[in-house]
Amino acid sequence: MQRFKSPGSAQRFLNLHASVNNLFNIQRHLTPRETMKLFRAETMDQWKQLVAAG
């Protein structure tokens, strides 16, 4: 809870962080490099669309 003014603001941050982390979290040790690069490019495109819409 450090630096959060209330438990509610901490929870809102953690919910948003979990959503964003799930977008970018790829199991690198299980994924070939070329596939990883493709996933990362697709994820960045999605992220840019989300940021532009917000």
Biopython code that builds the backbone (N, CA, C, O; Angstrom):
import numpy as np
from Bio.PDB.StructureBuilder import StructureBuilder

atoms = [
    (1, "MET", "N", (0.816, -1.194, 0.000)),
    (1, "MET", "CA", (0.000, 0.000, 0.000)),
    (1, "MET", "C", (0.857, 1.253, 0.000)),
    (1, "MET", "O", (0.317, 2.359, 0.032)),
    (2, "GLN", "N", (2.137, 1.117, -0.034)),
    (2, "GLN", "CA", (2.984, 2.303, -0.012)),
    (2, "GLN", "C", (2.614, 3.238, -1.157)),
    (2, "GLN", "O", (2.396, 2.807, -2.289)),
    (3, "ARG", "N", (2.550, 4.510, -0.839)),
    (3, "ARG", "CA", (2.310, 5.604, -1.782)),
    (3, "ARG", "C", (0.903, 5.629, -2.373)),
    (3, "ARG", "O", (0.640, 6.438, -3.263)),
    (4, "PHE", "N", (0.004, 4.787, -1.918)),
    (4, "PHE", "CA", (-1.385, 4.857, -2.347)),
    (4, "PHE", "C", (-2.182, 5.533, -1.246)),
    (4, "PHE", "O", (-1.961, 5.285, -0.061)),
    (5, "LYS", "N", (-3.109, 6.387, -1.646)),
    (5, "LYS", "CA", (-3.877, 7.141, -0.662)),
    (5, "LYS", "C", (-4.969, 6.299, -0.008)),
    (5, "LYS", "O", (-5.391, 6.584, 1.112)),
    (6, "SER", "N", (-5.418, 5.276, -0.701)),
    (6, "SER", "CA", (-6.473, 4.442, -0.143)),
    (6, "SER", "C", (-6.367, 3.027, -0.709)),
    (6, "SER", "O", (-5.722, 2.816, -1.737)),
    (7, "PRO", "N", (-6.988, 2.072, -0.051)),
    (7, "PRO", "CA", (-7.001, 0.713, -0.599)),
    (7, "PRO", "C", (-7.686, 0.645, -1.966)),
    (7, "PRO", "O", (-7.326, -0.179, -2.807)),
    (8, "GLY", "N", (-8.671, 1.514, -2.181)),
    (8, "GLY", "CA", (-9.376, 1.538, -3.469)),
    (8, "GLY", "C", (-8.467, 1.955, -4.615)),
    (8, "GLY", "O", (-8.518, 1.370, -5.697)),
    (9, "SER", "N", (-7.634, 2.966, -4.378)),
    (9, "SER", "CA", (-6.727, 3.402, -5.450)),
    (9, "SER", "C", (-5.659, 2.347, -5.710)),
    (9, "SER", "O", (-5.238, 2.163, -6.852)),
    (10, "ALA", "N", (-5.218, 1.656, -4.670)),
    (10, "ALA", "CA", (-4.259, 0.563, -4.861)),
    (10, "ALA", "C", (-4.899, -0.553, -5.682)),
    (10, "ALA", "O", (-4.258, -1.111, -6.573)),
    (11, "GLN", "N", (-6.149, -0.880, -5.393)),
    (11, "GLN", "CA", (-6.841, -1.947, -6.118)),
    (11, "GLN", "C", (-7.049, -1.578, -7.582)),
    (11, "GLN", "O", (-6.885, -2.425, -8.460)),
    (12, "ARG", "N", (-7.407, -0.328, -7.855)),
    (12, "ARG", "CA", (-7.583, 0.109, -9.250)),
    (12, "ARG", "C", (-6.278, -0.016, -10.017)),
    (12, "ARG", "O", (-6.258, -0.486, -11.155)),
    (13, "PHE", "N", (-5.188, 0.407, -9.387)),
    (13, "PHE", "CA", (-3.883, 0.298, -10.034)),
    (13, "PHE", "C", (-3.536, -1.166, -10.304)),
    (13, "PHE", "O", (-3.091, -1.508, -11.400)),
    (14, "LEU", "N", (-3.738, -2.023, -9.314)),
    (14, "LEU", "CA", (-3.383, -3.435, -9.473)),
    (14, "LEU", "C", (-4.228, -4.110, -10.541)),
    (14, "LEU", "O", (-3.725, -4.965, -11.269)),
    (15, "ASN", "N", (-5.495, -3.746, -10.650)),
    (15, "ASN", "CA", (-6.343, -4.306, -11.702)),
    (15, "ASN", "C", (-5.831, -3.902, -13.081)),
    (15, "ASN", "O", (-5.745, -4.736, -13.982)),
    (16, "LEU", "N", (-5.494, -2.639, -13.242)),
    (16, "LEU", "CA", (-4.974, -2.161, -14.527)),
    (16, "LEU", "C", (-3.629, -2.803, -14.827)),
    (16, "LEU", "O", (-3.375, -3.229, -15.954)),
    (17, "HIS", "N", (-2.771, -2.872, -13.824)),
    (17, "HIS", "CA", (-1.450, -3.471, -14.013)),
    (17, "HIS", "C", (-1.566, -4.929, -14.440)),
    (17, "HIS", "O", (-0.824, -5.373, -15.316)),
    (18, "ALA", "N", (-2.475, -5.675, -13.842)),
    (18, "ALA", "CA", (-2.653, -7.080, -14.192)),
    (18, "ALA", "C", (-3.089, -7.226, -15.648)),
    (18, "ALA", "O", (-2.622, -8.124, -16.348)),
    (19, "SER", "N", (-3.982, -6.348, -16.107)),
    (19, "SER", "CA", (-4.437, -6.412, -17.497)),
    (19, "SER", "C", (-3.302, -6.138, -18.469)),
    (19, "SER", "O", (-3.137, -6.850, -19.459)),
    (20, "VAL", "N", (-2.527, -5.114, -18.186)),
    (20, "VAL", "CA", (-1.410, -4.760, -19.070)),
    (20, "VAL", "C", (-0.329, -5.837, -19.012)),
    (20, "VAL", "O", (0.235, -6.207, -20.042)),
    (21, "ASN", "N", (-0.041, -6.335, -17.823)),
    (21, "ASN", "CA", (0.983, -7.366, -17.682)),
    (21, "ASN", "C", (0.608, -8.621, -18.466)),
    (21, "ASN", "O", (1.477, -9.255, -19.065)),
    (22, "ASN", "N", (-0.658, -8.984, -18.469)),
    (22, "ASN", "CA", (-1.096, -10.156, -19.221)),
    (22, "ASN", "C", (-0.898, -9.975, -20.718)),
    (22, "ASN", "O", (-0.655, -10.949, -21.430)),
    (23, "LEU", "N", (-0.998, -8.749, -21.204)),
    (23, "LEU", "CA", (-0.738, -8.502, -22.629)),
    (23, "LEU", "C", (0.711, -8.790, -22.993)),
    (23, "LEU", "O", (0.993, -9.389, -24.031)),
    (24, "PHE", "N", (1.625, -8.358, -22.131)),
    (24, "PHE", "CA", (3.042, -8.420, -22.464)),
    (24, "PHE", "C", (3.753, -9.654, -21.913)),
    (24, "PHE", "O", (4.899, -9.909, -22.283)),
    (25, "ASN", "N", (3.113, -10.418, -21.051)),
    (25, "ASN", "CA", (3.766, -11.563, -20.436)),
    (25, "ASN", "C", (3.716, -12.767, -21.367)),
    (25, "ASN", "O", (2.659, -13.369, -21.556)),
    (26, "ILE", "N", (4.849, -13.114, -21.941)),
    (26, "ILE", "CA", (4.965, -14.259, -22.841)),
    (26, "ILE", "C", (6.008, -15.195, -22.247)),
    (26, "ILE", "O", (7.068, -14.752, -21.806)),
    (27, "GLN", "N", (5.708, -16.474, -22.235)),
    (27, "GLN", "CA", (6.635, -17.458, -21.688)),
    (27, "GLN", "C", (7.800, -17.650, -22.658)),
    (27, "GLN", "O", (7.750, -18.520, -23.528)),
    (28, "ARG", "N", (8.829, -16.852, -22.511)),
    (28, "ARG", "CA", (9.941, -16.831, -23.455)),
    (28, "ARG", "C", (10.659, -18.161, -23.564)),
    (28, "ARG", "O", (11.089, -18.541, -24.653)),
    (29, "HIS", "N", (10.797, -18.874, -22.463)),
    (29, "HIS", "CA", (11.529, -20.129, -22.508)),
    (29, "HIS", "C", (10.772, -21.224, -23.263)),
    (29, "HIS", "O", (11.355, -22.259, -23.588)),
    (30, "LEU", "N", (9.497, -21.015, -23.545)),
    (30, "LEU", "CA", (8.687, -21.999, -24.266)),
    (30, "LEU", "C", (8.422, -21.594, -25.712)),
    (30, "LEU", "O", (7.802, -22.354, -26.456)),
    (31, "THR", "N", (8.877, -20.417, -26.124)),
    (31, "THR", "CA", (8.513, -19.849, -27.414)),
    (31, "THR", "C", (9.747, -19.622, -28.286)),
    (31, "THR", "O", (10.725, -19.037, -27.820)),
    (32, "PRO", "N", (9.720, -20.077, -29.548)),
    (32, "PRO", "CA", (10.839, -19.774, -30.451)),
    (32, "PRO", "C", (10.984, -18.264, -30.660)),
    (32, "PRO", "O", (10.008, -17.522, -30.552)),
    (33, "ARG", "N", (12.182, -17.823, -30.952)),
    (33, "ARG", "CA", (12.478, -16.398, -31.075)),
    (33, "ARG", "C", (11.618, -15.701, -32.129)),
    (33, "ARG", "O", (11.100, -14.614, -31.874)),
    (34, "GLU", "N", (11.457, -16.304, -33.300)),
    (34, "GLU", "CA", (10.663, -15.665, -34.362)),
    (34, "GLU", "C", (9.203, -15.510, -33.941)),
    (34, "GLU", "O", (8.580, -14.486, -34.222)),
    (35, "THR", "N", (8.666, -16.512, -33.277)),
    (35, "THR", "CA", (7.285, -16.425, -32.785)),
    (35, "THR", "C", (7.171, -15.346, -31.722)),
    (35, "THR", "O", (6.198, -14.594, -31.679)),
    (36, "MET", "N", (8.175, -15.285, -30.870)),
    (36, "MET", "CA", (8.205, -14.265, -29.819)),
    (36, "MET", "C", (8.188, -12.860, -30.422)),
    (36, "MET", "O", (7.458, -11.987, -29.952)),
    (37, "LYS", "N", (8.989, -12.647, -31.459)),
    (37, "LYS", "CA", (9.032, -11.332, -32.106)),
    (37, "LYS", "C", (7.688, -10.993, -32.736)),
    (37, "LYS", "O", (7.250, -9.843, -32.684)),
    (38, "LEU", "N", (7.035, -11.981, -33.327)),
    (38, "LEU", "CA", (5.719, -11.763, -33.921)),
    (38, "LEU", "C", (4.697, -11.398, -32.845)),
    (38, "LEU", "O", (3.925, -10.454, -33.013)),
    (39, "PHE", "N", (4.693, -12.154, -31.730)),
    (39, "PHE", "CA", (3.782, -11.852, -30.627)),
    (39, "PHE", "C", (4.011, -10.448, -30.081)),
    (39, "PHE", "O", (3.059, -9.715, -29.815)),
    (40, "ARG", "N", (5.270, -10.082, -29.917)),
    (40, "ARG", "CA", (5.591, -8.767, -29.361)),
    (40, "ARG", "C", (5.101, -7.656, -30.297)),
    (40, "ARG", "O", (4.566, -6.649, -29.833)),
    (41, "ALA", "N", (5.281, -7.833, -31.610)),
    (41, "ALA", "CA", (4.816, -6.825, -32.576)),
    (41, "ALA", "C", (3.291, -6.695, -32.531)),
    (41, "ALA", "O", (2.760, -5.584, -32.551)),
    (42, "GLU", "N", (2.594, -7.824, -32.472)),
    (42, "GLU", "CA", (1.128, -7.787, -32.403)),
    (42, "GLU", "C", (0.657, -7.123, -31.108)),
    (42, "GLU", "O", (-0.306, -6.356, -31.106)),
    (43, "THR", "N", (1.341, -7.423, -30.024)),
    (43, "THR", "CA", (0.980, -6.833, -28.730)),
    (43, "THR", "C", (1.186, -5.327, -28.751)),
    (43, "THR", "O", (0.349, -4.580, -28.245)),
    (44, "MET", "N", (2.290, -4.876, -29.329)),
    (44, "MET", "CA", (2.540, -3.428, -29.400)),
    (44, "MET", "C", (1.490, -2.730, -30.256)),
    (44, "MET", "O", (1.072, -1.617, -29.933)),
    (45, "ASP", "N", (1.056, -3.369, -31.346)),
    (45, "ASP", "CA", (-0.009, -2.793, -32.172)),
    (45, "ASP", "C", (-1.298, -2.654, -31.367)),
    (45, "ASP", "O", (-1.967, -1.622, -31.430)),
    (46, "GLN", "N", (-1.644, -3.698, -30.607)),
    (46, "GLN", "CA", (-2.841, -3.638, -29.771)),
    (46, "GLN", "C", (-2.713, -2.542, -28.719)),
    (46, "GLN", "O", (-3.661, -1.797, -28.473)),
    (47, "TRP", "N", (-1.545, -2.447, -28.103)),
    (47, "TRP", "CA", (-1.318, -1.438, -27.069)),
    (47, "TRP", "C", (-1.479, -0.032, -27.640)),
    (47, "TRP", "O", (-2.094, 0.826, -27.007)),
    (48, "LYS", "N", (-0.930, 0.211, -28.834)),
    (48, "LYS", "CA", (-1.041, 1.528, -29.461)),
    (48, "LYS", "C", (-2.477, 1.873, -29.764)),
    (48, "LYS", "O", (-2.882, 3.026, -29.616)),
    (49, "GLN", "N", (-3.264, 0.882, -30.192)),
    (49, "GLN", "CA", (-4.687, 1.123, -30.472)),
    (49, "GLN", "C", (-5.441, 1.456, -29.180)),
    (49, "GLN", "O", (-6.285, 2.352, -29.162)),
    (50, "LEU", "N", (-5.132, 0.732, -28.104)),
    (50, "LEU", "CA", (-5.791, 0.996, -26.824)),
    (50, "LEU", "C", (-5.450, 2.383, -26.284)),
    (50, "LEU", "O", (-6.321, 3.088, -25.773)),
    (51, "VAL", "N", (-4.199, 2.764, -26.398)),
    (51, "VAL", "CA", (-3.767, 4.066, -25.892)),
    (51, "VAL", "C", (-4.404, 5.189, -26.725)),
    (51, "VAL", "O", (-4.820, 6.211, -26.178)),
    (52, "ALA", "N", (-4.476, 4.996, -28.031)),
    (52, "ALA", "CA", (-5.059, 6.023, -28.901)),
    (52, "ALA", "C", (-6.558, 6.166, -28.639)),
    (52, "ALA", "O", (-7.099, 7.268, -28.731)),
    (53, "ALA", "N", (-7.230, 5.067, -28.314)),
    (53, "ALA", "CA", (-8.672, 5.103, -28.066)),
    (53, "ALA", "C", (-9.001, 5.748, -26.717)),
    (53, "ALA", "O", (-10.085, 6.301, -26.529)),
    (54, "GLY", "N", (-8.031, 5.667, -25.767)),
    (54, "GLY", "CA", (-8.301, 6.174, -24.409)),
    (54, "GLY", "C", (-8.019, 7.575, -24.325)),
    (54, "GLY", "O", (-8.185, 8.176, -23.263)),
]
sb = StructureBuilder()
sb.init_structure("model")
sb.init_model(0)
sb.init_chain("A")
sb.init_seg("    ")
for serial, (resi, resn, name, xyz) in enumerate(atoms, 1):
    if name == "N":
        sb.init_residue(resn, " ", resi, " ")
    sb.init_atom(name, np.array(xyz, "f"), 0.0, 1.0, " ", f" {name:<3s}", serial, name[0])
structure = sb.get_structure()
